[in-house]
């Protein structure tokens, strides 16, 4: 396409070439309108990336400043502590304790034994694989048993004093063993094996008394061990020494303590 000689405006095919005058103006330092930093870009010009980066930096700076301010205010105690909205909470709906009875005790606890027993119990079925139906529990039980003399059972005439007041004789009931009490802080299940059917049964029905049976078995074994441990004999000796020291401090020179048959 030929360029019309009467038209001096640049077109797409014939752009505006620099002339000697325009080159001289650029050499003399005249500002180039195309390179003017204050000139707003045209509607088709690409957006500058520096403004977006500066905006992002401003947002991050403001967020960091807000966090610092909140932490500072919290440190001063003006705001409550920040808490996890999904924190675990425990609600206690237990009823207050009910006093059933009060009983006066006249026991002299003369000895105490601490015992530990390992209970290994297994329940299974014949001709059934263990992985299907099997229950084995290894329980370590710790408990204590007290040996005491019940002064409330002293009969009339059990205390006799000589005419000169220098000797005394006391007849006491034989020492008894108290109930075995498991120390749950020191008792624990060491190992437990359960078959597939046992586990399914726990999911469907369950047996809340299963552990109670293990506890009862541990208590029975500790009680049997306490009977054979000489704990009652130790209680007799300790009670005798206590009464002899007490009565001799009251002026009795001879003190005799005997025990009736249990």
C-alpha positions, 0 to 999 in steps of 0.5 A: 500500500502506497503512502499518500504524500499529503498525509504525514501521520504514521500508520501501522505499515509506515511508522513514525521514524525519527527525524534529525530534529527529534534526534537533536532534541533527545541529545539536548536532554528533552524528556521523552514522553514515552519514558516519562515515569509520571505519565499514566499508562495507556489503556492497553499498557500492562499493569506494573508489578511493583505496585502489587508487591508493595501492597502485599508487603503492606498487608504482611506488615500490618498483620505482623504489627497486629499480632505483636500488639495483641501479644503485648496486650495479652502480656499486660493482662488486659485481655483473657488468655487465648484458648483452643476452641476445640480443647477437651472439657470434662463435665462432672455430674456425680452426685454428692457422697451420702453418709450411710453410717458411722461406727465407733472403733476400738481396734488396736492395729498392731501390724500391717502387711503389704503384699503383691500377687501376680494373677494369670487367668485364661478362659478358653474353649476346647477345640476352638482356636485361641485367636477366635475365642480366648481371654487371658489376663495378667494382673499385678495386684498390690494390697495390704492387710491389717492385724488388730486386737478388738478391745471392745470384745474384752470380757468382764473380769479380763483385767485382774490386779494383785492385792499389793497392786504390783502386778496385773493380768490382762486377757485379750481376744486373739488378733484378727486380720482385717479385710484385704484392700487393693491399692489401685495406684500400685495395681495394674494389668500387665498384659491382656489377650482376647480372641476375635469373638471376645472383642466383638462381644465387647463391642455388642454387650461388654462385661463391666464385671470382668475386671472385678472378678480379677480384683476379687481373685487377687484379694483372695490370694493376698488374704490367704498369704496374710494368714500364712505370713505370721502377721497375727503373731506379730500383732500379739507381740506388738500388743503385749509390748504396748500394754506392758509399757503402759501399765509399768508406767502406771506403777505395775511391776509385773504385767501378764498379757494372755490371749483367748482362743480365736 
